[in-house]
Amino acid sequence: MVDTTGNRRTAVHTTDKPFKIEKKLVYEAYKAVKSNAGAAGVDGQSIEQFEADLQNNLYKLWNRMSSGSYFPPPVRAVFIPKKGGGQRILGVPTVADRVAQMVVKQLIEPDLDSIFLPDSYGYRPGKSALDAIGVTRERCWKYDWVLEFDIKGLFDNIDHELLLRAIRKHVKCPWALLYIERWLTAPMEGEDGILVERNCGTPQGAVVSPILSNLFMHYAFDLWMARTHPDLPWCRYADDGAPRTHPRVTRCGAVREMRVGPSEPAVRSGLQTTASCDGQKPWW
């Protein structure tokens, strides 16, 4: 607001918003969401429909986020068949909610990514699955045995209390913390329209889920490996990994430890029933 008194023009900055969020952040987030495309959420609104009233939609989102009154709508459950049988449940947020999540993701990503270890490759800027394959292939010439593991249902089973403990340690922005907590507990709406409350996990398909799951695995696996097996190189892409080892005896011991999970009881209880691994000699 500009106050004019005679020949003097004095800029008076006033705001009644508890959180200072620049409008530019919301617009940049929208551009990122648009480039990623994606399906409509529970409201049925496509990106094209959202864009038809873009200025008003972005202003409403900014206004609610800045005032602390933004509450995410339910995510839409989409069932995707798995190659090995069964189904994977994706949680698809609305377009507006994806923009809101992108605002937070782009804010927290630089600080969080800086703490991740070099051998974590999934969903990180400047890293790719091909990079993970490359370093894994190179190490196969130096080690006789490889352990391949897959955390089953990682996105569905992440412990909220443990995840929030890590988030609060590294994320200091009050409004980012507020909305992350709300996203974690936003219900999921099934094809029958029934809402399912959520008390664990972070929806696979949500914008913030990859970086949150990476933070969880940073403590649950990456640092655990660095602390308990500093001599064994490993490579992880999201919930898949391939640590290396030498003799068969050591290999079998590592398999047992990975099936049990990290030594911390709280982490072990969440991972021991979802982790599986197998030792195999490289075919080449």
PAZAPA-4460 file (N, C-alpha, C; in steps of 0.05 Angstrom, whole numbers, plus 32768, in hexadecimal, padded with zeros to 4 digits):
% residues 284
    n_x    n_y    n_z   ca_x   ca_y   ca_z    c_x    c_y    c_z   seq   type   mol
   8011   7FE8   8000   8000   8000   8000   8012   8018   8000     1      M     A
   800B   802D   7FF1   801A   8046   7FEF   800A   805D   7FFA     2      V     A
   8015   806C   800D   8008   8082   801A   8013   809C   800E     3      D     A
   8002   80AD   8003   800B   80C6   7FF6   8005   80DD   8008     4      T     A
   8019   80ED   8010   8015   8104   8020   8023   811C   8013     5      T     A
   8015   812E   8006   8021   8144   7FF8   8032   8139   7FE1     6      G     A
   804B   8142   7FE1   805E   8138   7FCC   806D   811F   7FD5     7      N     A
   8067   8115   7FED   8075   80FE   7FF7   8065   80E5   7FF2     8      R     A
   8074   80D0   7FE9   8067   80B6   7FE5   8076   80A2   7FF7     9      R     A
   8067   8098   800A   8073   8086   801E   8067   806B   801B    10      T     A
   8079   8057   8017   8070   803B   8014   806A   8030   802F    11      A     A
   8052   8027   8034   804A   801B   804D   8044   7FFD   8048    12      V     A
   8054   7FEC   8054   8050   7FCF   8050   803F   7FC4   8067    13      H     A
   8027   7FBB   8060   8015   7FB0   8074   800D   7F94   806B    14      T     A
   8008   7F83   807E   7FFE   7F69   8077   7FF0   7F5E   8090    15      T     A
   7FDB   7F50   808A   7FCC   7F43   80A0   7FD0   7F25   809F    16      D     A
   7FE4   7F1C   8091   7FE9   7F00   808D   7FFE   7EF6   80A2    17      K     A
   7FF9   7EE0   80AF   800D   7ED6   80C2   8026   7ECB   80B5    18      P     A
   8023   7EC2   809C   803A   7EB6   808E   8041   7EC7   8075    19      F     A
   805A   7ECD   8072   8063   7EDD   805B   806C   7EC9   8045    20      K     A
   805B   7EC6   8031   8060   7EB5   801B   805F   7EC6   8001    21      I     A
   8074   7EC8   7FF3   8074   7ED8   7FDB   8062   7ECC   7FC5    22      E     A
   8053   7EDD   7FB8   8042   7ED4   7FA3   8052   7EC7   7F8C    23      K     A
   806A   7ED0   7F88   807B   7EC4   7F73   8080   7EA7   7F78    24      K     A
   8083   7E9F   7F92   8087   7E83   7F98   8070   7E72   7F8F    25      L     A
   8058   7E7C   7F92   8040   7E6D   7F8A   803F   7E6B   7F6B    26      V     A
   8046   7E80   7F5E   8046   7E7F   7F40   805B   7E6C   7F36    27      Y     A
   8073   7E6D   7F41   8088   7E5B   7F39   8080   7E3E   7F3E    28      E     A
   8073   7E39   7F54   806A   7E1E   7F5B   8055   7E15   7F46    29      A     A
   8043   7E27   7F3E   802F   7E20   7F2A   803D   7E18   7F10    30      Y     A
   8051   7E26   7F07   805E   7E20   7EEE   806B   7E04   7EF0    31      K     A
   8076   7DFD   7F07   8082   7DE3   7F0A   806D   7DCD   7F09    32      A     A
   8056   7DD2   7F16   8040   7DBE   7F15   8035   7DBB   7EF9    33      V     A
   8033   7DD1   7EEB   8029   7DCF   7ECF   803B   7DBF   7EBD    34      K     A
   8056   7DC3   7EC1   8069   7DB4   7EB1   8068   7D96   7EB7    35      S     A
   8061   7D8F   7ECF   805F   7D73   7ED7   8045   7D66   7ECE    36      N     A
   8032   7D76   7EC5   8017   7D6C   7EBD   800A   7D5D   7ED4    37      A     A
   7FFD   7D47   7ECF   7FEF   7D38   7EE4   7FD1   7D3A   7EE2    38      G     A
   7FC5   7D27   7EF0   7FA8   7D24   7EEE   7F9A   7D36   7F03    39      A     A
   7F7F   7D38   7F00   7F6F   7D48   7F13   7F6D   7D39   7F2E    40      A     A
   7F68   7D49   7F43   7F64   7D3D   7F5D   7F46   7D38   7F63    41      G     A
   7F3F   7D39   7F7C   7F23   7D33   7F84   7F0F   7D47   7F79    42      V     A
   7F18   7D60   7F73   7F06   7D74   7F69   7F01   7D72   7F4B    43      D     A
   7F10   7D60   7F3D   7F0C   7D5C   7F20   7F18   7D72   7F0F    44      G     A
   7F26   7D85   7F1B   7F30   7D9C   7F0C   7F4B   7D95   7EFF    45      Q     A
   7F4C   7D99   7EE5   7F65   7D94   7ED7   7F77   7DAD   7ED8    46      S     A
   7F8F   7DAA   7ECF   7FA2   7DC0   7ECE   7F97   7DD6   7EBB    47      I     A
   7F8B   7DCD   7EA5   7F80   7DE1   7E92   7F69   7DF0   7E9F    48      E     A
   7F58   7DE3   7EAE   7F42   7DF1   7EBB   7F4D   7E04   7ED1    49      Q     A
   7F61   7DFB   7EDF   7F6D   7E0C   7EF4   7F79   7E25   7EE7    50      F     A
   7F85   7E22   7ED0   7F92   7E38   7EC2   7F7E   7E4B   7EB6    51      E     A
   7F65   7E43   7EB1   7F51   7E54   7EA6   7F4B   7E6C   7EB8    52      A     A
   7F4F   7E69   7ED2   7F4B   7E7F   7EE5   7F64   7E80   7EF6    53      D     A
   7F7B   7E81   7EE9   7F95   7E7E   7EF6   7F9A   7E93   7F0C    54      L     A
   7F96   7EAC   7F05   7F9C   7EC1   7F18   7F8C   7EBF   7F32    55      Q     A
   7F72   7EBA   7F2F   7F61   7EB7   7F46   7F68   7E9E   7F56    56      N     A
   7F6D   7E88   7F48   7F74   7E6F   7F56   7F8E   7E72   7F66    57      N     A
   7FA2   7E7E   7F5A   7FBC   7E81   7F68   7FBA   7E95   7F7F    58      L     A
   7FA9   7EAA   7F7B   7FA6   7EBD   7F91   7F98   7EB0   7FA9    59      Y     A
   7F83   7EA0   7FA4   7F75   7E93   7FBA   7F88   7E80   7FC9    60      K     A
   7F98   7E72   7FBA   7FAB   7E60   7FC6   7FC0   7E6F   7FD7    61      L     A
   7FCB   7E84   7FCC   7FDE   7E94   7FDB   7FD2   7EA0   7FF4    62      W     A
   7FB9   7EAA   7FF1   7FAC   7EB7   8007   7FA7   7EA4   801E    63      N     A
   7F9F   7E8B   8018   7F99   7E78   802C   7FB3   7E6E   8039    64      R     A
   7FC8   7E69   8029   7FE1   7E60   8034   7FEE   7E75   8046    65      M     A
   7FEC   7E8E   803E   7FF8   7EA4   804D   7FE9   7EA9   8067    66      S     A
   7FCF   7EA3   8068   7FBF   7EA7   8080   7FBF   7E8F   8092    67      S     A
   7FCA   7E79   8089   7FCA   7E60   8099   7FB0   7E51   8098    68      G     A
   7F9E   7E59   8086   7F84   7E4C   8085   7F82   7E38   806E    69      S     A
   7F98   7E31   8062   7F97   7E1D   804D   7F97   7E01   8058    70      Y     A
   7F82   7DF2   8051   7F80   7DD6   8059   7F7E   7DC5   8040    71      F     A
   7F90   7DB2   803C   7F90   7DA3   8023   7F77   7D91   8021    72      P     A
   7F6C   7D8F   8009   7F55   7D7D   8005   7F5F   7D60   8005    73      P     A
   7F4D   7D4D   8006   7F56   7D30   8004   7F65   7D2B   7FEA    74      P     A
   7F76   7D17   7FEB   7F83   7D0E   7FD2   7F73   7CF8   7FC6    75      V     A
   7F73   7CF7   7FAB   7F63   7CE3   7F9D   7F73   7CC9   7F9A    76      R     A
   7F68   7CB4   7FA3   7F75   7C9A   7FA1   7F73   7C8F   7F84    77      A     A
   7F8A   7C88   7F79   7F8B   7C7C   7F5E   7F9B   7C62   7F61    78      V     A
   7F8F   7C4C   7F57   7F9B   7C32   7F5A   7FAA   7C2A   7F40    79      F     A
   7FC4   7C25   7F43   7FD5   7C1E   7F2D   7FDE   7C01   7F30    80      I     A
   7FD9   7BF0   7F1C   7FE2   7BD4   7F1E   8000   7BD2   7F1E    81      P     A
   800B   7BC0   7F2F   8028   7BBA   7F30   802F   7BA4   7F1D    82      K     A
   8047   7BA5   7F13   8050   7B8F   7F01   8050   7B74   7F0E    83      K     A
   8057   7B73   7F27   8058   7B5A   7F36   803E   7B52   7F43    84      G     A
   8029   7B60   7F3C   800F   7B5A   7F49   8009   7B6E   7F5F    85      G     A
   7FF0   7B71   7F65   7FE7   7B84   7F79   7FE4   7BA0   7F6D    86      G     A
   7FDF   7BB3   7F7F   7FDA   7BCE   7F76   7FEA   7BE2   7F86    87      Q     A
   7FF2   7BF7   7F79   7FFF   7C0E   7F86   7FEA   7C25   7F88    88      R     A
   7FE8   7C31   7F9F   7FD5   7C46   7FA3   7FE3   7C61   7FA0    89      I     A
   7FDB   7C71   7F8D   7FE5   7C8C   7F8A   7FD1   7C9F   7F96    90      L     A
   7FDB   7CB4   7FA4   7FCA   7CC9   7FAE   7FCD   7CE2   7F9E    91      G     A
   7FB9   7CE9   7F8E   7FBA   7D00   7F7C   7FAE   7D18   7F89    92      V     A
   7FBE   7D2D   7F8F   7FB2   7D46   7F9A   7FA5   7D56   7F84    93      P     A
   7F95   7D69   7F8C   7F89   7D7C   7F79   7FA0   7D8D   7F6D    94      T     A
   7F9A   7D9B   7F57   7FAD   7DAC   7F4A   7FB6   7DC2   7F5E    95      V     A
   7FA3   7DCF   7F6B   7FA9   7DE4   7F7E   7FBB   7DDA   7F94    96      A     A
   7FB5   7DC2   7F9E   7FC5   7DB6   7FB4   7FE1   7DAF   7FAA    97      D     A
   7FE3   7DA7   7F91   7FFE   7DA1   7F86   800E   7DBB   7F85    98      R     A
   8001   7DD1   7F7E   8010   7DEA   7F7E   8019   7DF2   7F9A    99      V     A
   8007   7DEE   7FAE   800E   7DF4   7FC9   8025   7DE3   7FD3   100      A     A
   8024   7DC9   7FCC   803A   7DB7   7FD4   8054   7DBF   7FC6   101      Q     A
   8052   7DC8   7FAD   806A   7DD0   7F9E   8077   7DE8   7FAB   102      M     A
   8066   7DFA   7FB5   8071   7E12   7FC3   8083   7E09   7FDA   103      V     A
   8079   7DF6   7FEA   8089   7DED   8001   80A1   7DDC   7FF8   104      V     A
   809C   7DCB   7FE4   80B2   7DBA   7FDB   80CA   7DCB   7FD1   105      K     A
   80C4   7DDF   7FC1   80D9   7DF0   7FB6   80E7   7E00   7FCC   106      Q     A
   80D8   7E05   7FE1   80E4   7E14   7FF8   80F7   7E03   8008   107      L     A
   80EF   7DEA   800E   80FF   7DD9   8020   8114   7DC8   8012   108      I     A
   8111   7DC4   7FF8   8123   7DB2   7FEA   8140   7DB9   7FEB   109      E     A
   8148   7DD2   7FE7   8165   7DD8   7FE7   8172   7DD0   8002   110      P     A
   8166   7DD6   8018   8172   7DD0   8032   8172   7DB2   8037   111      D     A
   815C   7DA4   8031   815A   7D88   8036   816D   7D78   8024   112      L     A
   816E   7D80   800A   817F   7D71   7FF8   819C   7D73   7FFF   113      D     A
   81A4   7D89   800C   81C0   7D8D   8014   81C9   7D79   8029   114      S     A
   81B6   7D6D   8039   81BE   7D5B   804E   81BE   7D3E   8044   115      I     A
   81B2   7D38   802E   81B0   7D1D   8024   81CC   7D13   801B   116      F     A
   81D0   7CF9   801F   81EA   7CEE   8018   81ED   7CEA   7FF9   117      L     A
   8205   7CEA   7FEF   8209   7CE8   7FD2   81FD   7CD0   7FC5   118      P     A
   81FB   7CB9   7FD4   81F0   7CA0   7FC7   81D2   7C9E   7FC9   119      D     A
   81C4   7CB4   7FD0   81A7   7CB5   7FCE   81A0   7CC3   7FB4   120      S     A
   8193   7CB5   7FA2   818F   7CBF   7F87   8172   7CC6   7F80   121      Y     A
   815E   7CBC   7F8E   8143   7CBF   7F85   8137   7CDB   7F8A   122      G     A
   812A   7CE5   7F76   811B   7CFE   7F78   812C   7D16   7F82   123      Y     A
   8145   7D17   7F78   8157   7D2D   7F81   8160   7D3D   7F69   124      R     A
   8162   7D57   7F6C   816C   7D68   7F56   8188   7D60   7F4D   125      P     A
   818B   7D5D   7F33   81A5   7D56   7F28   81AD   7D39   7F2A   126      G     A
   819B   7D28   7F34   81A0   7D0B   7F36   8189   7CFC   7F28   127      K     A
   8190   7CE4   7F1F   817C   7CD5   7F10   8180   7CB7   7F15   128      S     A
   816D   7CA7   7F0B   816F   7C8A   7F0D   8187   7C80   7EFD   129      A     A
   818D   7C8D   7EE6   81A4   7C85   7ED7   81BE   7C89   7EE6   130      L     A
   81C0   7C9F   7EF6   81D7   7CA3   7F07   81DA   7C8C   7F1B   131      D     A
   81C4   7C84   7F27   81C4   7C6E   7F3B   81CD   7C54   7F2E   132      A     A
   81C3   7C4F   7F15   81CB   7C37   7F07   81E9   7C38   7F00   133      I     A
   81F3   7C4F   7EF8   820F   7C52   7EF1   8222   7C4C   7F08   134      G     A
   821C   7C57   7F1F   822E   7C53   7F36   822B   7C36   7F40   135      V     A
   8214   7C2A   7F3E   8210   7C0E   7F46   821F   7BFC   7F34   136      T     A
   821E   7C01   7F1A   822D   7BF0   7F07   824B   7BF2   7F0C   137      R     A
   8255   7C0A   7F12   8271   7C0D   7F17   827B   7BFE   7F2F   138      E     A
   826A   7BFE   7F44   8272   7BF0   7F5D   8270   7BD2   7F5A   139      R     A
   8261   7BC9   7F48   825E   7BAC   7F44   8278   7B9F   7F3C   140      C     A
   828B   7BAE   7F31   82A5   7BA3   7F29   82B7   7BA0   7F42   141      W     A
   82AF   7BAC   7F58   82C1   7BAC   7F70   82B7   7B9A   7F86   142      K     A
   829E   7B92   7F85   8292   7B82   7F9A   8285   7B69   7F8F   143      Y     A
   8288   7B53   7F9E   827D   7B39   7F94   825F   7B36   7F98   144      D     A
   8254   7B44   7FAC   8238   7B40   7FB3   8229   7B5A   7FB4   145      W     A
   8210   7B59   7FAD   81FF   7B71   7FAE   81E5   7B69   7FBD   146      V     A
   81DC   7B7B   7FCE   81C2   7B77   7FDC   81AE   7B8A   7FCF   147      L     A
   8199   7B7F   7FC5   8184   7B8F   7FB8   816C   7B90   7FCB   148      E     A
   8163   7BA8   7FD2   814D   7BAA   7FE4   8137   7BBD   7FD9   149      F     A
   8120   7BB9   7FE3   8109   7BCA   7FDC   80F8   7BCD   7FF5   150      D     A
   80F4   7BE6   7FFD   80E2   7BEC   8013   80C5   7BEB   8009   151      I     A
   80B7   7BD6   8012   809C   7BD3   8008   8088   7BE7   8015   152      K     A
   807A   7BF5   8005   8066   7C08   800F   8072   7C1F   801F   153      G     A
   8089   7C29   8016   8096   7C3E   8025   8084   7C56   8028   154      L     A
   8078   7C60   8012   8068   7C78   8013   804F   7C74   8024   155      F     A
   8046   7C5B   8026   802D   7C55   8036   8033   7C52   8054   156      D     A
   804C   7C4D   805B   8051   7C44   8077   8064   7C56   8086   157      N     A
   806C   7C6D   807B   807E   7C7E   808A   8072   7C88   80A4   158      I     A
   8080   7C85   80B9   8077   7C8D   80D4   8077   7CAC   80D6   159      D     A
   805F   7CB7   80DA   805D   7CD4   80DB   806D   7CE1   80F1   160      H     A
   806D   7CD4   8108   807C   7CE0   811F   809A   7CE2   8119   161      E     A
   80A5   7CCC   810E   80C1   7CCC   8107   80C7   7CE0   80F1   162      L     A
   80B6   7CE0   80DD   80BA   7CF3   80C7   80B9   7D10   80D0   163      L     A
   80A5   7D16   80E0   80A3   7D32   80EA   80BA   7D3A   80FC   164      L     A
   80C5   7D27   810A   80DD   7D2C   811A   80F4   7D36   8108   165      R     A
   80F7   7D28   80F2   810C   7D30   80DF   8106   7D4A   80D1   166      A     A
   80ED   7D4E   80CA   80E5   7D67   80BD   80E9   7D7F   80CF   167      I     A
   80E1   7D7C   80E8   80E5   7D93   80FA   8102   7D99   8100   168      R     A
   8113   7D85   80FD   812F   7D8A   8101   813B   7D9B   80EB   169      K     A
   8131   7D98   80D3   813E   7DA5   80BC   812D   7DBB   80AF   170      H     A
   8113   7DBB   80B3   8101   7DCF   80A7   80F9   7DE3   80BD   171      V     A
   8101   7DFC   80BA   80FB   7E10   80CF   80E5   7E23   80C7   172      K     A
   80DC   7E22   80AE   80C7   7E35   80A5   80AD   7E2C   80B2   173      C     A
   80A0   7E3E   80C2   8087   7E36   80D0   8070   7E2D   80BD   174      P     A
   806C   7E3C   80A8   8056   7E35   8097   805B   7E1B   8086   175      W     A
   8075   7E16   8080   807B   7DFD   8072   8076   7DE6   8085   176      A     A
   807D   7DE8   809E   8078   7DD3   80B1   805A   7DCE   80B5   177      L     A
   804B   7DE4   80B6   802E   7DE2   80BA   8021   7DD2   80A4   178      L     A
   8028   7DD9   808B   801A   7DCC   8074   8024   7DB0   8070   179      Y     A
   803D   7DAA   8076   8047   7D8F   8073   8037   7D7D   8086   180      I     A
   8032   7D86   809F   8023   7D76   80B2   8006   7D72   80A8   181      E     A
   7FFB   7D86   809C   7FE0   7D83   8091   7FDF   7D70   8079   182      R     A
   7FF3   7D71   8068   7FF3   7D5E   8051   7FF6   7D42   805A   183      W     A
   8006   7D3D   806F   800B   7D22   8078   7FF1   7D14   8081   184      L     A
   7FDF   7D24   808C   7FC6   7D19   8097   7FAD   7D1E   8086   185      T     A
   7FB1   7D29   806E   7F9A   7D2E   805C   7F8E   7D12   8055   186      A     A
   7F74   7D0F   8056   7F68   7CF5   8050   7F6A   7CEE   8032   187      P     A
   7F66   7CD5   802C   7F66   7CCB   8010   7F49   7CC3   8009   188      M     A
   7F41   7CCC   7FF2   7F26   7CC6   7FE8   7F27   7CB0   7FD3   189      E     A
   7F19   7C9A   7FD9   7F19   7C83   7FC7   7F06   7C87   7FAF   190      G     A
   7F06   7C74   7F9E   7EF4   7C76   7F86   7ED7   7C76   7F8E   191      E     A
   7ED1   7C6B   7FA5   7EB5   7C6B   7FAE   7EAD   7C84   7FBE   192      D     A
   7EC0   7C97   7FBF   7EBB   7CB0   7FCD   7EBE   7CB0   7FEB   193      G     A
   7EC5   7C99   7FF6   7ECA   7C96   8013   7EE5   7CA1   801A   194      I     A
   7EE6   7CB1   802F   7EFF   7CBD   8039   7F0C   7CAA   804C   195      L     A
   7F26   7CA6   8049   7F36   7C95   805A   7F4A   7CA7   8069   196      V     A
   7F48   7CA7   8083   7F5B   7CB6   8093   7F77   7CAA   8091   197      E     A
   7F8B   7CBB   8094   7FA7   7CB1   8091   7FB6   7CBA   80AA   198      R     A
   7FC4   7CA6   80B6   7FD5   7CAC   80CD   7FF2   7CA3   80CA   199      N     A
   7FF8   7C9B   80B1   8014   7C94   80AB   8017   7C97   808C   200      C     A
   8030   7C98   8083   8035   7C9A   8067   8032   7CB6   805C   201      G     A
   803B   7CB9   8043   8038   7CD1   8034   8031   7CCA   8018   202      T     A
   801B   7CD3   800C   8010   7CC8   7FF3   8024   7CC8   7FDC   203      P     A
   8028   7CB1   7FD0   8038   7CAF   7FB8   8028   7CBC   7FA1   204      Q     A
   8032   7CD2   7F98   8024   7CE2   7F84   8023   7CFF   7F8D   205      G     A
   8027   7D04   7FA7   8027   7D20   7FB1   8042   7D2D   7FAB   206      A     A
   8042   7D47   7FA7   805A   7D55   7FA0   806F   7D54   7FB6   207      V     A
   8068   7D56   7FCF   807B   7D57   7FE5   8084   7D3B   7FED   208      V     A
   8076   7D26   7FE5   807C   7D0B   7FEF   8099   7D02   7FE9   209      S     A
   80A3   7D06   7FD0   80BE   7CFC   7FCB   80D3   7D07   7FDD   210      P     A
   80D3   7D21   7FE2   80E8   7D2C   7FF3   80E4   7D25   8010   211      I     A
   80CB   7D21   8019   80C6   7D19   8034   80CE   7CFB   8038   212      L     A
   80C9   7CEA   8024   80D2   7CCE   8027   80F0   7CCC   8026   213      S     A
   80FD   7CDE   8016   811A   7CDE   8016   8125   7CE6   8031   214      N     A
   8119   7CF9   803E   8122   7D01   8058   811F   7CEA   806C   215      L     A
   8109   7CDC   806B   8104   7CC5   807C   8119   7CB0   8078   216      F     A
   811F   7CA9   805E   8132   7C94   8058   814F   7C9D   805E   217      M     A
   8153   7CB7   805E   816D   7CC2   8065   8175   7CB9   8081   218      H     A
   8162   7CBA   8093   8167   7CB2   80AF   8163   7C94   80B3   219      Y     A
   814F   7C88   80A5   8148   7C6C   80AA   815C   7C59   809D   220      A     A
   8168   7C61   8087   817A   7C4F   8079   8196   7C5B   8074   221      F     A
   8196   7C72   8067   81B0   7C7D   805E   81C4   7C81   8075   222      D     A
   81BC   7C90   8089   81CD   7C95   80A0   81D3   7C7B   80AF   223      L     A
   81BF   7C69   80B0   81C3   7C50   80BE   81D8   7C3F   80B0   224      W     A
   81D8   7C3F   8095   81ED   7C31   8086   8208   7C3E   808B   225      M     A
   8209   7C58   808A   8222   7C66   808E   822E   7C61   80A9   226      A     A
   821C   7C5E   80BD   8225   7C5A   80D9   822C   7C3D   80DF   227      R     A
   821C   7C2A   80D5   8220   7C0E   80DD   8231   7BFE   80C8   228      T     A
   8231   7C07   80AF   8241   7BF9   809B   8250   7C0E   808A   229      H     A
   8262   7C1C   8096   8271   7C31   8087   8282   7C27   8071   230      P     A
   8289   7C0C   8072   829A   7C00   805E   828B   7BF6   8046   231      D     A
   8270   7BF7   8047   8260   7BEC   8031   8253   7C03   8021   232      L     A
   825B   7C06   8008   824D   7C1B   7FF8   8231   7C12   7FF1   233      P     A
   8220   7C25   7FEE   8204   7C20   7FE8   81F9   7C35   7FD4   234      W     A
   81E3   7C2F   7FC9   81D6   7C41   7FB7   81B8   7C3F   7FBB   235      C     A
   81AA   7C55   7FBE   818D   7C54   7FC2   817F   7C67   7FAF   236      R     A
   816A   7C5D   7FA3   8158   7C6E   7F93   813C   7C6B   7F9F   237      Y     A
   8134   7C7F   7FAE   811A   7C7F   7FBB   8119   7C67   7FCE   238      A     A
   8107   7C53   7FC9   8104   7C3C   7FDB   8112   7C23   7FD1   239      D     A
   8124   7C26   7FBD   8133   7C10   7FB3   8151   7C15   7FB7   240      D     A
   8160   7C00   7FBF   817C   7C04   7FC4   818D   7BEC   7FBD   241      G     A
   81A7   7BF0   7FBC   81B9   7BDA   7FB6   81D4   7BDE   7FC4   242      A     A
   81D5   7BD6   7FDE   81EF   7BD7   7FEC   8201   7BC1   7FE2   243      P     A
   821C   7BC5   7FE5   8230   7BB2   7FDC   823D   7BA5   7FF5   244      R     A
   8247   7B8C   7FF1   8255   7B7F   8007   8268   7B6A   7FFB   245      T     A
   8279   7B5E   800C   828E   7B4C   8002   8287   7B2F   8007   246      H     A
   828F   7B22   801D   828B   7B05   801F   826E   7AFE   8024   247      P     A
   8268   7AE5   801F   824C   7ADB   8022   8243   7ADE   803F   248      R     A
   8255   7AD9   8052   824E   7ADB   806E   8245   7AF7   8075   249      V     A
   8255   7B0A   806C   824E   7B26   8071   8234   7B2D   8063   250      T     A
   8231   7B22   804B   8218   7B27   803C   81FF   7B1E   804B   251      R     A
   8201   7B05   8056   81EA   7AFA   8064   81E4   7B0B   807D   252      C     A
   81F9   7B14   808B   81F5   7B24   80A3   81E8   7B3E   809C   253      G     A
   81F0   7B4A   8086   81E4   7B64   807E   81C7   7B60   8076   254      A     A
   81C1   7B49   8069   81A5   7B43   8062   8194   7B42   807B   255      V     A
   819D   7B34   808F   818D   7B32   80A8   8189   7B4D   80B5   256      R     A
   819E   7B5E   80B5   819C   7B78   80C1   8189   7B8A   80B1   257      E     A
   8189   7B88   8097   8177   7B98   8087   815B   7B8F   808A   258      M     A
   8156   7B75   808E   813B   7B6C   8091   8130   7B75   80AC   259      R     A
   8142   7B76   80C0   8139   7B80   80DA   8136   7B9F   80D9   260      V     A
   8149   7BAC   80CC   8147   7BC9   80C9   815A   7BD6   80DD   261      G     A
   815A   7BF1   80DD   816B   7C00   80EF   8167   7BF9   810C   262      P     A
   817B   7BFF   811C   817A   7BF6   8138   8166   7C06   8149   263      S     A
   815F   7C1E   8140   814C   7C2E   814F   8131   7C21   814F   264      E     A
   8125   7C1A   8166   810C   7C0B   8167   80F5   7C18   8157   265      P     A
   80F3   7C33   8159   80DD   7C40   814B   80DF   7C3D   812D   266      A     A
   80F7   7C40   8123   80FB   7C3D   8106   80F8   7C20   80FE   267      V     A
   8103   7C0E   810E   8102   7BF1   8107   80E5   7BE7   8105   268      R     A
   80D4   7BF1   8118   80B8   7BE7   8118   80AA   7BEF   80FE   269      S     A
   80B2   7C05   80F2   80A5   7C0E   80DA   80B1   7C02   80C0   270      G     A
   80CA   7BF8   80C2   80D7   7BEE   80AA   80DB   7BD0   80A9   271      L     A
   80DC   7BC3   80BF   80E4   7BA7   80BF   80D1   7B95   80AF   272      Q     A
   80B7   7B9C   80AF   80A4   7B8C   80A1   80A0   7B95   8084   273      T     A
   80AE   7BAA   807C   80AA   7BB4   8060   80C3   7BB3   8050   274      T     A
   80DA   7BAA   805C   80F3   7BA9   804E   80F9   7B8C   8045   275      A     A
   8101   7B88   802D   8109   7B6E   8023   8123   7B71   8014   276      S     A
   8134   7B5E   8015   814E   7B60   8006   8157   7B45   7FFE   277      C     A
   8169   7B44   7FEA   8173   7B2B   7FE0   818F   7B2F   7FD8   278      D     A
   81A0   7B1B   7FDE   81BC   7B1D   7FD7   81C0   7B0C   7FBD   279      G     A
   81CE   7B18   7FAA   81D3   7B0A   7F91   81ED   7B13   7F85   280      Q     A
   81FB   7B00   7F79   8214   7B06   7F6C   820E   7B13   7F51   281      K     A
   821C   7B29   7F4A   8217   7B36   7F30   8219   7B23   7F19   282      P     A
   8207   7B24   7F06   8207   7B11   7EF0   821E   7B15   7EDD   283      W     A
   822B   7B2C   7EDE   8242   7B30   7ECD   825C   7B29   7EDC   284      W     A
***
